[in-house]
Amino acid sequence: MNKEKSFLRNVIGEYMTTLGEKNENVVIVNADLAGTCRNTSFVEKYPDRAFNVGIAEQNMVSFAAGLSVEGFIPYAFSMAPFLTMRALEQCRTDVAYGNRNVKLMGVYAGVTGGISGATHWAVEDCGIMTSVPGMSVFEVSDAILARKLMDYTLEKEGPTYIRIGVEPTENIYNEDISVCTGGSVLAKDGEDGMILCSGVVVQYALEAAKRLRENYGKQIGVVDMYSIKPIDETAIEKAAATGHILVAQDHVEHGGLGMQVANVLVKKGLQTRFSYVGLPDRFVPMAHAPYLYHEFHLDGEGLAAEMLKLWE
Amino acid sequence: MHQMTVRELEKAAKDIRIRLLTLCNKETIHIGGDLSSADIMTVLWQYQMNYDPDHIHSEDRDRFILSKGHASAVTSFNQAAIGCFDAEDVIAEYATDEGRFSMHSCNLVNPYVEVSTGSLGHGLPIACGIAAGLRLKGNYTSRVYTVMGDGEQSEGSIWEAAMNAVHYQLGNLVALVDFNGLESDGTIDEITGLKNIADKYRAFGWNTIELDGHHIGQIKEAFDGLPPADSKVPTVFVCHTVKGKGVPFMENQRRWHAGKISDEQLKESIELLEKEFEGGGSHE
C-alpha cells in the first residue's frame, strides 16, 4: 500500500488525455472550469475535441447531450453543485431521459470545497442524482480506483455521474482491484463489523478500523461503496452478517449512502445493528474540510466512536 | 429538398391544419402553437429538410430538434406526410397509453424523434451540440434545424446557446422562432416585454431573417437563401405568426393554447380552410 496522497480531481482530469488516446470519440465540455477540473492537458492535446461553453452549466449539459447524439462520448466537467443543481433538469431530461452516453463529472463533491462554503459544496448530489431514472452514480476514493473507473466509463454506455472530491486522499489500492457497475471494494476485511463508505471518507474509515483494533481489539472491515447506484447488495449482505454496520459519507444523511444501504437492509430483511453518519440537515458555515469532518464525526476518531456506539 | 411549388405547399399546410383539427376533435392538443407553426413546419419538413424516412440514421440527414416540444402533433403530421408513418396512426394512437404520439415528442416510443423534448429552453442548446458534433465528424453538409417558441425565449439557456452557436461558428444551425406573441399567461408584451427578438439575435451575431410565418412563399424563399451548411454564422428565422392561425375563433386567443373542439367546430373550420385554399390562398 502506497501511503502517498493524491488529489483525485488531478488524477481524473489528467487521465482524460489517456482516455482521449484510447478512444477518439472522447470529447470534453467545460463551463469555464477546465483549470479547476484539471483537464487542461486534454484541452491542449485535443483542442478540436474540447469545448468550453463559458459559465453556462445548463448549456454545457445540453451541448454534451447533443454531441452524444452524434456518437461522441462527452465528459462534461464542472463543480458538482453547479452540475447537479443548476443543470439538474438538463442532466435528467437531456441526458437521462434520452439515455445519452454522457459522463457528468462533478468536482468539489461533499464539503471538500471547505472554505468556499455551501455554494461550492455538493452535499445533496447523491440524493439528487440517484433519484434520476437510469443514472449511474459513482464516487472515487483513490487514484487507482479513479483511473480504473475512468477506463470503465469507456466500456459502460449510458448516463453517468461521478462525484469527485478535492481534498487529498491516501492511496489505498493496488492495481489488482477491478471496477464495475454495482461493484464495491473490500478495502479491509473484518469480522466484528463493517464500515460502508465512499469517497474521501474511505481513508478515515481505515483509520477508524485501525483505532478500534488497537484500542478495543475489534476487527472492523471497510467496504468502499464506490458504485452508489446501482449499489452492491451482496456487499451489504456480507456486511450485515458481521452484525454491525456503520455507513459514512461526505453528504447530508438524507438521500446519501446511509439511506441507500438502509433501504437494502430493510428490503432484504437483514438483521444487524446499524447506524449512519453524514452531514446534518442544516447549512453549515464555511470551514476547512478536515475541521468539518471532525465536527460531524466523519474523521477516524469520529467514525471509531460512532462504530463503538453499535455495541452500546 | 423536395420539388414542391408554393401552391402545393399551401395545400400541404392546409391538409396539416385539417389533420390537426381532426385530432383536436378527438383529444386535447396544443392546437394554438401547432397552428401558428403549421406553415413553417410544413415547408421545413415537406420541402426543405433532407430526411429519408427509410434511412433515419443516415449520416447525411438533416437533424430536427423540436425545442417547443408541445408542437408535437404538427411535427408528427408532417412526418406522416413524408412517409414516416400514417397520419391515421397519429390520430389513432395520440394520447393513448401505448401510443407513439402524445402531448410532447418522446423518442422512447417514436424513433423519428431525434431528441425527446417538452421542457422549454433545451432544444437550441442540444442543437448546438449536434451541430458542433457534425463539424467534428467532418460532416459539413447536414444542417440542424430547431423550432422554438417565443415565450421560450425567456429561458436563460436559450441565450447561453445563442452565444455559443456564434462562438463555435455553427453555420449549419438554423433556428426558427414561432413568434405568435402569446404565451401561457398572456401576451409576450404583458409577461416579459420580449419585443425585439430579431434585434436580440442580431446583437448576438446571428444571421437574422424576419419573415411572415404564414407566407409560404416567403418561408420557402428564406430556406432557398440559406447560407451553405459549411458557412460560419448560424441563422435564425424570426417568424411572425398568429396563434391559432386559420381557425378564426382560435386566432390570438390565449385559451386555445391547448384544447379540444366540437364536431360542429371541426366541420365549420374545415369548410373555411378549404374555402380559403380554393380562393387562392392568401399568399399566391
Interface residues (C-beta under 8 A of the other chain):
Chain A: V27 V29 D48 R49 F51 V53 G54 A56 Q58 N59 S62 F63 A64 A65 G66 L67 S68 V69 E70 G71 F72 P74 E89 Q90 T93 D94 Y97 G98
Chain B: R63 N107 L108 E114 V115 S116 G118 S119 G121 H122 P125 I126 A127 C128 G129 I130 A131 A132 G133 L134 L136 K137 G156 S157 E160 A161 M163 N164 Y168
